[in-house]
Amino acid sequence: MKVTIKDVAKAAGVSPSTVSRVINNHYSISEETKEHVRKVMEELGYQYKEVNKKPKTIGVVFLRRFVDAYENPIFLENIRGISYICNKSGYKVEVITGADYSEINKSMEIAAADGYIFLYANINQRTQKYLFEKQTPFIIIGKPVDEHFYTLSVDTDNVQAGHEAVSYLLKMGHERIGFLGTEQKVQYSIDRQAGYMQALSEAGIPIREDYMLNISSSYSYNPTQILEVIQRDDHPTAFVVCDDIYAVILVRLIEESGFHCPDDISIVSFNNSIFARLTHPELTSFDINLQQLGMEAVSQLINHIENPNMFTTRTIVPYTLVKRKSVKRLMPSKPHANEA
């Protein structure tokens, strides 16, 4: 009788999925376990075809109609983390992109990957239907727009980070705090603005609609609205900015208005990208562990590919505020409620 994976698993005292991972030299299995299982395989005379070792494919999906996707290093950091785990796990990585959802769906059909990682949260319903019909697992880096129990995701707590950005500026003596986000209705910007508003409200500071600005992209934005706010007598003394690229734009507009960052206007931004480190002044920015987000996403996805009956998981990756030179301490004022 032919020896099966289940026979090897029983003799080795491990699960069939562990035997499968040993065969594919999966990174999650210790060398000690691999050696033990391989010894049992040899003793039982277990043989497997080379086709069993054919690498599976992970599709990494994003829309190229978002111009910022090509100039923003956050996606490259995500892919870097994804590629690292895939290389260790014997999976191939295929980047899938398109100008619209129709192109995305067509590219996915051609790729026929074993699982997909979406670098954006707003997945088209046709795309979801296709994946469910094919019973193909997928995961989102970001917060799912819908709250279906079957959606896997890895994200940062952007609401809390937006709240912490304001709390830090309050501790530095700022009360007139603005927000610069994106008009693209992406969830991370929405959540960071929600945290910003929550922190101001808790501190007893009125939320001013004229201090909350949004731009379409780093290519096609209209600077007029931002310049008007900066040049007012009661302009914000600090801004929370949803992305380092937008913070670079804001620094330039501050300079064009005859002001300086941080002497006149301080900035706290997000992503801790190369832009944060190379901008003058260097930006205080939240490091949301972009590479770790990619690693967590692909690790979860591979687990669900190899163990289809696993429960849905949603992981929050911690962030760190990296303090640099773009925030100036103002004269101390009375303590606020959320500073206690």
C-alpha positions as CSV (number, residue, x, y, z in Angstrom):
1,M,0.0,0.0,0.0
2,K,1.3,3.5,-0.9
3,V,2.5,5.6,2.0
4,T,0.6,8.9,2.3
5,I,1.2,12.2,4.0
6,K,-1.3,11.2,6.7
7,D,0.8,8.0,7.4
8,V,3.9,10.0,7.8
9,A,2.1,12.5,10.0
10,K,0.8,9.8,12.3
11,A,4.2,8.0,12.6
12,A,6.0,11.3,13.2
13,G,3.4,12.6,15.7
14,V,2.7,15.8,13.8
15,S,-0.2,17.1,11.6
16,P,-0.4,16.5,7.9
17,S,0.0,20.2,7.3
18,T,3.4,20.0,9.1
19,V,4.5,17.2,6.9
20,S,3.5,19.3,3.8
21,R,5.5,22.2,5.1
22,V,8.5,20.0,5.7
23,I,8.3,18.9,2.1
24,N,8.2,22.5,1.0
25,N,10.9,23.5,3.4
26,H,8.6,26.1,5.1
27,Y,10.3,28.6,7.3
28,S,7.8,28.2,10.1
29,I,9.0,24.6,10.8
30,S,12.0,24.2,13.1
31,E,15.1,22.4,11.8
32,E,14.7,19.8,14.5
33,T,11.1,19.0,13.4
34,K,12.2,18.9,9.7
35,E,14.9,16.5,10.5
36,H,12.6,14.3,12.5
37,V,9.9,14.2,9.8
38,R,12.4,13.6,7.1
39,K,13.8,10.6,9.0
40,V,10.3,9.1,9.4
41,M,9.6,9.7,5.6
42,E,12.8,7.8,4.8
43,E,11.9,4.9,7.2
44,L,8.5,4.6,5.7
45,G,9.8,4.9,2.2
46,Y,7.5,7.9,1.5
47,Q,8.0,9.3,-1.9
48,Y,6.5,12.3,-3.5
49,K,6.5,13.7,-7.1
50,E,8.6,16.8,-7.9
51,V,5.4,18.5,-8.9
52,N,4.5,18.6,-5.2
53,K,7.4,21.0,-4.7
54,K,6.3,23.4,-7.4
55,P,6.1,26.8,-5.8
56,K,2.7,28.4,-5.2
57,T,2.0,32.0,-6.2
58,I,1.0,35.0,-4.2
59,G,-0.5,37.9,-6.1
60,V,0.1,41.4,-4.8
61,V,-2.6,43.7,-6.1
62,F,-2.9,47.5,-6.3
63,L,-4.5,50.1,-8.7
64,R,-2.2,52.1,-10.9
65,R,-4.8,54.8,-11.3
66,F,-3.7,56.0,-7.8
67,V,-0.7,58.0,-9.1
68,D,0.8,58.1,-5.6
69,A,1.1,54.3,-5.6
70,Y,4.1,54.7,-7.9
71,E,5.9,57.4,-6.1
72,N,5.1,56.5,-2.5
73,P,7.7,54.0,-1.0
74,I,5.1,52.6,1.4
75,F,4.0,50.0,-1.2
76,L,7.6,49.0,-1.9
77,E,8.2,48.4,1.8
78,N,5.0,46.3,1.9
79,I,6.3,44.2,-1.1
80,R,9.7,44.0,0.5
81,G,8.2,42.3,3.5
82,I,6.0,40.1,1.4
83,S,8.9,39.0,-0.8
84,Y,11.0,38.1,2.2
85,I,8.5,35.7,3.6
86,C,7.6,34.2,0.2
87,N,11.3,33.6,-0.5
88,K,11.7,31.7,2.7
89,S,8.4,29.8,2.2
90,G,9.0,28.7,-1.4
91,Y,6.2,31.0,-2.8
92,K,6.5,33.1,-5.9
93,V,5.3,36.8,-5.9
94,E,3.4,38.2,-8.8
95,V,2.6,41.9,-8.9
96,I,-0.9,42.6,-10.4
97,T,-2.0,46.1,-11.3
98,G,-4.4,47.8,-13.6
99,A,-5.9,51.2,-14.4
100,D,-9.3,50.1,-13.1
101,Y,-11.1,47.2,-11.4
102,S,-11.9,45.6,-14.8
103,E,-8.2,45.4,-15.6
104,I,-7.4,44.1,-12.1
105,N,-10.0,41.3,-12.4
106,K,-8.7,40.3,-15.9
107,S,-5.1,40.2,-14.6
108,M,-6.1,38.1,-11.6
109,E,-7.8,35.6,-13.9
110,I,-4.6,35.3,-15.9
111,A,-2.4,35.0,-12.9
112,A,-4.5,32.4,-11.2
113,A,-2.6,32.8,-8.0
114,D,-3.1,30.6,-4.9
115,G,-3.8,33.7,-2.8
116,Y,-3.9,37.5,-3.1
117,I,-2.7,40.5,-1.0
118,F,-4.5,43.8,-1.7
119,L,-2.5,46.9,-0.9
120,Y,-5.8,48.9,-0.7
121,A,-9.0,48.3,1.3
122,N,-11.8,49.2,-1.1
123,I,-12.0,46.0,-3.1
124,N,-14.5,45.9,-5.9
125,Q,-17.6,43.6,-5.4
126,R,-16.9,41.8,-8.7
127,T,-13.4,41.1,-7.4
128,Q,-14.7,39.7,-4.2
129,K,-17.3,37.6,-5.9
130,Y,-14.6,36.1,-8.2
131,L,-12.4,35.2,-5.3
132,F,-15.2,33.6,-3.3
133,E,-16.4,31.6,-6.3
134,K,-12.8,30.3,-6.8
135,Q,-12.5,29.8,-3.1
136,T,-9.2,31.7,-3.3
137,P,-8.0,33.3,0.0
138,F,-7.1,36.9,0.1
139,I,-6.0,39.5,2.7
140,I,-6.1,43.3,2.9
141,I,-3.3,45.5,4.2
142,G,-5.5,48.1,5.7
143,K,-8.9,48.3,7.3
144,P,-11.7,46.5,5.3
145,V,-14.3,48.8,4.1
146,D,-17.0,46.2,4.8
147,E,-17.1,44.3,8.0
148,H,-17.7,40.8,6.6
149,F,-16.4,38.2,9.1
150,Y,-14.5,36.4,6.3
151,T,-12.2,39.2,5.3
152,L,-8.6,38.8,6.5
153,S,-6.7,42.0,7.2
154,V,-3.5,43.4,8.7
155,D,-3.5,47.1,9.7
156,T,-2.3,49.8,12.0
157,D,-4.6,51.4,14.6
158,N,-4.8,54.6,12.6
159,V,-7.5,56.2,14.8
160,Q,-5.3,55.8,17.8
161,A,-2.3,57.1,15.9
162,G,-4.2,60.2,14.8
163,H,-5.2,60.7,18.4
164,E,-1.6,60.3,19.6
165,A,-0.4,62.8,17.0
166,V,-2.7,65.5,18.4
167,S,-1.9,64.5,22.0
168,Y,1.8,65.0,21.3
169,L,1.3,68.4,19.8
170,L,-0.9,69.5,22.7
171,K,1.9,68.5,25.1
172,M,4.3,70.6,23.0
173,G,2.0,73.6,23.6
174,H,0.0,73.7,20.4
175,E,-3.8,74.3,20.4
176,R,-4.5,75.6,16.8
177,I,-3.9,72.2,15.1
178,G,-4.8,71.5,11.5
179,F,-5.2,68.3,9.5
180,L,-4.1,67.6,5.9
181,G,-5.5,64.4,4.4
182,T,-6.4,63.0,1.0
183,E,-9.6,63.4,-1.1
184,Q,-9.2,59.8,-2.3
185,K,-11.5,58.5,0.6
186,V,-8.9,56.0,1.6
187,Q,-9.6,54.5,5.0
188,Y,-6.2,55.3,6.6
189,S,-6.7,59.0,6.0
190,I,-10.3,58.8,7.3
191,D,-9.3,57.0,10.4
192,R,-6.4,59.3,11.2
193,Q,-8.7,62.3,10.8
194,A,-11.2,60.6,13.1
195,G,-8.5,60.2,15.8
196,Y,-7.4,63.8,15.3
197,M,-11.0,65.0,15.9
198,Q,-11.4,62.8,18.9
199,A,-8.3,64.1,20.6
200,L,-9.3,67.7,20.1
201,S,-12.8,67.0,21.4
202,E,-11.4,65.3,24.5
203,A,-9.1,68.2,25.1
204,G,-12.0,70.7,25.0
205,I,-10.7,72.4,21.8
206,P,-13.3,73.3,19.2
207,I,-13.0,71.3,15.9
208,R,-12.6,73.8,13.1
209,E,-13.7,72.7,9.7
210,D,-11.5,75.3,8.0
211,Y,-8.4,73.7,9.6
212,M,-9.2,70.3,8.0
213,L,-7.9,70.2,4.4
214,N,-7.7,67.4,1.8
215,I,-5.8,67.2,-1.5
216,S,-6.4,64.9,-4.4
217,S,-2.8,63.6,-4.9
218,S,0.8,64.8,-4.9
219,Y,0.5,65.4,-8.6
220,S,-2.8,67.2,-9.1
221,Y,-3.5,69.1,-5.9
222,N,-4.6,72.7,-5.8
223,P,-2.4,74.6,-3.3
224,T,-4.7,77.6,-3.1
225,Q,-6.8,76.3,-0.2
226,I,-3.7,75.3,1.8
227,L,-2.0,78.7,1.2
228,E,-5.1,80.6,2.3
229,V,-5.1,78.8,5.6
230,I,-1.4,79.1,6.2
231,Q,-1.4,82.9,5.4
232,R,-4.2,83.7,7.8
233,D,-3.5,85.6,11.0
234,D,-4.9,82.7,13.0
235,H,-3.3,80.0,11.0
236,P,-2.7,76.6,12.7
237,T,0.6,76.5,14.6
238,A,0.8,72.7,13.8
239,F,-0.6,70.2,11.3
240,V,-1.2,66.5,11.5
241,V,-0.5,65.2,7.9
242,C,-1.7,61.8,6.8
243,D,1.4,61.0,4.7
244,D,5.0,62.0,4.5
245,I,4.7,63.0,0.8
246,Y,1.9,65.4,1.7
247,A,4.0,66.7,4.5
248,V,6.8,67.5,2.0
249,I,4.3,69.5,0.0
250,L,3.2,71.4,3.1
251,V,6.7,72.2,4.1
252,R,7.3,73.8,0.6
253,L,4.0,75.8,0.8
254,I,4.9,77.0,4.3
255,E,8.3,78.3,2.9
256,E,6.5,79.9,-0.1
257,S,4.3,81.8,2.4
258,G,7.3,83.3,4.1
259,F,7.1,81.1,7.1
260,H,9.3,78.3,8.4
261,C,8.8,74.8,9.8
262,P,8.9,74.3,12.7
263,D,9.4,77.9,13.9
264,D,6.0,79.0,12.6
265,I,4.2,75.8,11.8
266,S,5.0,72.4,13.2
267,I,4.3,69.1,11.4
268,V,3.6,65.5,12.5
269,S,3.2,63.1,9.6
270,F,2.9,59.3,8.9
271,N,4.8,56.4,7.4
272,N,8.4,57.4,8.4
273,S,9.5,57.0,4.8
274,I,12.7,58.2,3.1
275,F,10.9,61.6,2.6
276,A,10.6,62.1,6.3
277,R,14.4,61.6,6.7
278,L,15.5,63.7,3.7
279,T,13.2,66.6,4.1
280,H,14.4,69.8,5.7
281,P,13.6,69.8,8.5
282,E,13.5,66.1,9.1
283,L,9.9,65.1,9.8
284,T,8.5,63.8,13.1
285,S,6.6,60.8,11.7
286,F,4.8,57.7,12.8
287,D,6.6,54.5,11.8
288,I,3.8,52.1,11.0
289,N,6.2,49.2,10.3
290,L,5.4,48.9,6.6
291,Q,7.7,45.9,6.1
292,Q,6.2,44.2,9.1
293,L,2.7,44.8,7.7
294,G,3.7,43.0,4.5
295,M,5.3,40.1,6.4
296,E,2.3,39.6,8.7
297,A,-0.1,39.8,5.7
298,V,1.7,37.1,3.7
299,S,2.3,34.9,6.7
300,Q,-1.4,34.8,7.5
301,L,-2.3,34.3,3.8
302,I,0.1,31.3,3.5
303,N,-1.4,29.8,6.7
304,H,-4.9,30.1,5.2
305,I,-3.7,28.7,1.8
306,E,-2.2,25.6,3.6
307,N,-5.0,25.3,6.2
308,P,-8.2,26.4,4.5
309,N,-10.4,25.7,7.6
310,M,-8.6,28.3,9.8
311,F,-10.6,31.0,11.4
312,T,-10.5,34.5,10.0
313,T,-7.8,36.7,11.5
314,R,-7.4,40.4,11.8
315,T,-4.0,41.6,13.0
316,I,-3.0,45.1,14.3
317,V,0.7,45.9,13.9
318,P,2.1,48.4,16.4
319,Y,3.5,51.8,15.4
320,T,6.1,54.1,16.9
321,L,6.3,57.9,16.9
322,V,9.8,58.9,15.6
323,K,10.5,62.4,16.9
324,R,12.6,64.7,14.8
325,K,12.9,68.4,14.0
326,S,9.6,69.3,12.5
327,V,7.9,70.1,15.8
328,K,8.7,73.1,18.0
329,R,7.6,73.4,21.6
330,L,5.5,76.5,22.3
331,M,5.0,78.3,25.5
332,P,3.3,76.0,28.0
333,S,-0.4,76.5,28.4
334,K,-3.0,75.0,30.8
335,P,-3.1,71.2,30.8
336,H,-5.8,69.6,28.6
337,A,-8.1,66.7,29.6
338,N,-6.3,64.2,27.4
339,E,-2.9,65.1,28.8
340,A,-3.8,64.0,32.3
